[in-house]
Amino acid sequence: MGKPLGIELRSRVVAFVEEGHSHREASRHFRVSPRFVNNLILLKAATGSLAARRQGHGPGGGKLAGHTAFVLQRLKENGDLTLDELCVELAGRGVSVHRSSVGRLLHRHGLSPKKRAYRPANSVDPISGTRATIG
């Protein structure tokens, strides 16, 4: 996401429009998009402030916020669950989410959906120190 434009520029754009200039004229004069000028005037009318609104999602955690304990418990009981299987179990609880959302939840808690990292057949096994074989 881009950074919001500064409050000084925002106030000058609004003052320019309030002097009687059109939105398109203001956008050309300050080299901003007409949409920015339109949204800025709407923001000023709705809130009375020119401060940029918060970007991104709030701290609520999304759809899975109330189901984190369930997902972590299911993984503790059965560590071989895939992301798709977790999605199906969550759908049984009335939560419809994409597998990437479950993956992000696991990542936030330091878990990985991968069972074991891939390595070529002729590499050395980091756990036992022996060569891996194709079998």
C-alpha positions as CSV (number, residue, x, y, z in Angstrom):
1,M,0.0,0.0,0.0
2,G,1.1,3.5,-0.7
3,K,1.6,6.2,1.9
4,P,-1.1,8.7,2.4
5,L,-0.4,12.2,1.1
6,G,0.5,14.8,3.7
7,I,-2.0,16.9,5.6
8,E,-0.5,20.1,4.2
9,L,-1.3,19.1,0.6
10,R,-4.7,17.8,1.6
11,S,-5.6,21.2,3.2
12,R,-4.3,23.2,0.2
13,V,-6.4,21.0,-2.2
14,V,-9.5,21.5,-0.2
15,A,-8.9,25.2,0.1
16,F,-8.4,25.4,-3.7
17,V,-11.7,23.7,-4.3
18,E,-13.5,25.8,-1.7
19,E,-12.3,28.9,-3.5
20,G,-14.5,27.9,-6.4
21,H,-12.2,25.8,-8.6
22,S,-13.4,22.5,-10.0
23,H,-12.1,19.1,-8.8
24,R,-10.4,18.5,-12.2
25,E,-8.8,21.9,-12.1
26,A,-7.5,21.1,-8.6
27,S,-6.2,17.7,-9.7
28,R,-4.2,19.3,-12.5
29,H,-2.9,22.2,-10.4
30,F,-1.6,19.9,-7.6
31,R,-0.8,17.0,-9.8
32,V,-3.0,14.5,-8.0
33,S,-5.7,12.3,-9.4
34,P,-9.3,13.6,-9.8
35,R,-10.4,10.6,-7.7
36,F,-8.2,11.8,-4.8
37,V,-9.8,15.2,-4.9
38,N,-13.3,13.8,-5.0
39,N,-12.6,11.4,-2.1
40,L,-10.9,14.2,-0.1
41,I,-14.0,16.5,-0.5
42,L,-16.3,13.6,0.5
43,L,-14.1,12.8,3.5
44,K,-14.1,16.4,4.6
45,A,-17.9,16.5,4.3
46,A,-18.5,13.2,6.1
47,T,-16.0,13.6,9.0
48,G,-14.9,17.2,9.0
49,S,-11.3,16.1,9.1
50,L,-8.7,15.7,6.4
51,A,-6.7,13.0,8.2
52,A,-6.1,9.9,6.2
53,R,-8.2,6.9,7.1
54,R,-6.4,3.8,8.4
55,Q,-5.2,1.4,5.7
56,G,-5.5,-2.3,5.8
57,H,-7.4,-4.6,8.1
58,G,-8.1,-3.9,11.7
59,P,-6.6,-5.7,14.7
60,G,-9.7,-8.0,14.9
61,G,-7.9,-10.9,13.2
62,G,-10.5,-11.7,10.5
63,K,-12.9,-14.6,10.3
64,L,-10.6,-17.0,12.1
65,A,-10.1,-14.9,15.3
66,G,-12.6,-16.9,17.3
67,H,-11.4,-20.3,15.9
68,T,-7.7,-20.1,16.6
69,A,-7.9,-22.3,19.6
70,F,-9.9,-24.9,17.7
71,V,-7.4,-25.0,14.8
72,L,-4.4,-25.3,17.1
73,Q,-6.1,-28.0,19.1
74,R,-6.9,-30.0,16.0
75,L,-3.3,-29.8,14.9
76,K,-2.1,-30.9,18.3
77,E,-4.4,-33.9,18.1
78,N,-3.6,-34.8,14.4
79,G,-0.5,-33.1,13.0
80,D,-1.0,-34.6,9.6
81,L,-4.0,-32.4,8.7
82,T,-3.7,-30.5,5.5
83,L,-4.9,-26.9,4.9
84,D,-7.8,-28.2,2.9
85,E,-8.8,-30.6,5.6
86,L,-8.7,-27.8,8.1
87,C,-10.9,-25.7,5.8
88,V,-13.5,-28.5,5.6
89,E,-13.5,-28.8,9.4
90,L,-14.0,-25.1,9.8
91,A,-16.8,-25.2,7.3
92,G,-18.5,-27.8,9.6
93,R,-18.3,-25.1,12.2
94,G,-19.9,-22.6,9.9
95,V,-16.8,-20.7,8.8
96,S,-16.1,-20.5,5.1
97,V,-12.4,-19.6,4.6
98,H,-9.8,-20.1,1.9
99,R,-6.8,-22.3,2.6
100,S,-4.5,-19.3,2.4
101,S,-6.3,-17.8,5.4
102,V,-5.6,-20.9,7.4
103,G,-2.0,-20.9,6.2
104,R,-1.6,-17.3,7.4
105,L,-3.1,-18.2,10.8
106,L,-0.6,-21.1,11.2
107,H,2.2,-18.8,10.1
108,R,1.3,-16.2,12.7
109,H,1.5,-18.9,15.4
110,G,4.9,-20.2,14.1
111,L,3.5,-23.3,12.5
112,S,4.1,-24.5,9.0
113,P,1.8,-26.6,6.8
114,K,4.8,-28.4,5.3
115,K,5.6,-31.8,6.8
116,R,9.2,-31.7,5.7
117,A,11.3,-29.5,3.5
118,Y,12.1,-30.9,0.0
119,R,15.6,-31.9,-0.7
120,P,17.1,-33.9,-3.6
121,A,17.5,-37.6,-3.3
122,N,21.3,-37.6,-3.3
123,S,21.6,-35.0,-0.4
124,V,22.7,-35.6,3.1
125,D,19.9,-36.0,5.7
126,P,20.4,-33.2,8.3
127,I,18.9,-35.3,11.1
128,S,20.7,-38.6,10.8
129,G,23.8,-37.5,8.8
130,T,23.3,-40.3,6.2
131,R,22.6,-40.0,2.5
132,A,18.9,-40.1,1.6
133,T,17.9,-42.8,-0.8
134,I,15.0,-43.1,-3.2
135,G,12.8,-45.8,-2.0
